[in-house]
Amino acid sequence: MTTATTPADDAVSFDHRHIALENRDDVYVIGDVHGCPDALDALLERLDLGGNDLAVFVGDLVRKGPDSKAVLDRVRRSPRLLSVRGNNERKLIEGAASLSALESADYQYVESLPTAISWDGGLVVHGGVDPARSLSAQSREDVLTMRSPEGDGYDGPFWFDAYEGPPRVFFGHTVLETPIEREWAVGLDTGCVYGGSLTAYDVGNERFVSVDGPDHVERSSEKIVTPDSS
């Protein structure tokens, strides 16, 4: 398991929450839920979180799926569930998108989400980081939307193919045919809302746990990445 130390809080330019894992039991990072509460419930049932366990989401809890409010209700009401902000949460905050079912408490929760959550050796963000720059040189826009340092599309090259750490970055945003597990990058958006799966990564035991997602939205195969085996 990677144990390198994440740079100190004041070394990053974006807002983030640092947490200690020493007194936790099982810790998981969960991929993009996109408003799919049934898949979330099935995954949480499999994880069977105890009172001292923790699950951290990579953002994009909302939009595209059948019931974003139900997902927000589940996450914000549990002390064992934390999330970073994804680009779809940002769209709600900035008014670029809206969900009529959401109430003021839901919007307050979305606005409270940090751009990143870190612990010693790990960093959870929605998009990724530019491998050519230090962590302190990354912007909020970088970590929210990064796919390729050369653009935001699916043509690549992808940031995670060049990133050499530390810290180990756990991310979503880029839809993957299968999850990525590398020394310094763990990719978890396996297309839950597109008929793929909702995936969690067990940080301590270094394994994936997945459940099937609904086939709720169609997506072009050109926007689903098949990861390199490296």
N, C-alpha and C positions, 0 to 999 in steps of 0.2 A: 504493500500500500504506500502511495506517495505521501511523504511526510514533510516536504519542504514548507517553509514558513511563508505565509501570505504577508506582503508588505504592510507596514503599520497603517492604521486608519487614515492618518493625515497625508499618506503618500498617494492617495487616489483623489481624483478631481470630481468624482460623482458621489452622490449621496449613497451610503450603504450602511448596513447593520452588521456589526461583528458579533458573533455568538461563540460561546465556549462549548465544546463537545465532550470535555473530560468527564462530566457527570451524567452524560446521556448513555442510554443503552443502544438500541438500534436507531440509525439515522438513514433516511432515504431522501433522494432527490427525484421529483416527479416531473414528467414532461408536460407539454401543452395540452390542457383539458378542453379548451374551446367550447365551453358550455354544454358538456356531455355528462350530466350527473349520474346516469346509470353506470357508465364506464368507471367514473370516479368511485362510486359506491362499491363496485365489484373489486376494484384495485385495493381500496382501503380495507375491505373484508379480507382479502388475501394477506395484506401486510399485518393486520391484526395489531395495531399500535397499542403498546402498553403505556402506562402513565409516565414513564421516563423515556419514551421514544419520541422521535421528531421526524416530520416530513416537510421538506422545503420544495416549493413549486418554482419552475423556471419562468413563470408568467404566462400570459395569454390564457388565463382562466376563462375568459369570456369571449363572446361573439362566435358566429358561424354555426354553433350547435343549437339544440332544441331548447335549452333552459339555462341560460347564464346565471339567472338569479339563484336557482337552486345550488349551483356550484359555489357561488359567492357565499351563500348562507352556510354551507357545510364548512368551508375553509375559515371564514372569519369567526365562527363561533367556537372553534376548537383551539385550545392553547397548544396543541401538539402539531398544528399545521401553520406554516408560514409561507409567504410567497414574495417574490420580487415582482416588479412591474414589467409587463410586456408591452409591445407596440400596440396591441389592441386595448389594453387598459389606457394607454396614453391617448388613443383616439377618442375614448369616452371623456377623458379629462379635458381635452382640448376642443371637444364639440365636433370633431370630424366624423363621429359616429354616435348613435344613441340606441338605447334599449329601453323600450317603454315600460317594461316590467320592473325596472330597478327603482328603488326608493332612495331617499336622501342618505340613509345609513349605508346603503351599498356604495354610493358615490363617495362618501366619506372614507369608507374602507379602501376603495380603489386609489383614492388620492393619497392615502397613508402609506402605500406600498413603496419600499425603497427600490432604488435602481439595482442594487446588488445586496447579497447576503454573503458574508465571508466567515471563515474560521481558519485556524492555523492549517495551512496547506491547501485550502479549498476556496473557490469563489463561484457563486451561483449568479449568473446573469441570463438575460433572455436571449441576446443575439450572439455575442462573442467578443473577442478582442483583436486588435490589429497586431499580428505577430512581429511587426517591424518596429513597434514602439513599446516603451516601458509601460507598466500599469499606470503610473502616475500621469502619463501623457494621453491616456484614453479619455474620450469625452463620453457624456451620457448618451449621445447619439450613437457612438460606436457600440457600446455594450448593449444598447436596446435593439439595434438593427443590423449588426455586422453579419454578413455572409461571406463576402469577398472584400478584401481591402481595395479592390479595383472597381467596386460597384455593389449594388444591392441585389443583383439578379442571381439566377441559378446557373450561370455559365462558368463560374469559378474564375481563377483558382480560389478554393475555399480557405478561410483563415485557419481552420483546424488542421489542415494538411501541412501547414508550415509552423504552427505554434509549438514551441519547445519548453514552455513553462519557466519557472513556477509562477503562480500557483497552478494547481489543477483546476480547470474551468469546466463547470457543469452548465450546459446550455440547451436551449430549444430553438425555435424560430425557423431553422432550416429543416424542412420535412425530409425525413430519412426513411429508406426502405427497411433498414435494420438499425438498431442503436449503435452508437460508436463508443468503444471503450479503448482508450489509449492511455499512455502514461500521464499525459497532461491535458487531455480533453475527453469529456464524456457527453455525447449527444443523445438527447432524449425525446425529441419530437418525432414520433413514429406514426404521425398522421391519424390520430385518434378519430377526428371528425370526418376523415376521408375514407373510412372503412379499414383503416390500419389498426393500430393498437395504442393503448395508453400504457406507458412504460415508466417504471420506477427503477432507480439504482440503489442498491444496498451498499452504502459507503464503507461500512466496516468489513463486510464479507465479500465485497467486490463482485456482485452478481446482479443481473437484471431480473425484474419481476414484471410481467406484462399481462394485460387482459385485452380482449377484443373490443374495438370501438364500433360505433354505429356507422353505417354507410350513409351519412347525412348530406354530405356535400361532395360533388365530383371535383376531381383535380387532375390536371394534365400530367401524364407521366414525365413530361419534361421538367416538372417542378417537384419531383420526388427524387432525391439523391441516393444513389447506390454507393455506400462508402467504400473506399479502398480498404483492402484487407490489412494494411499496415497498422 
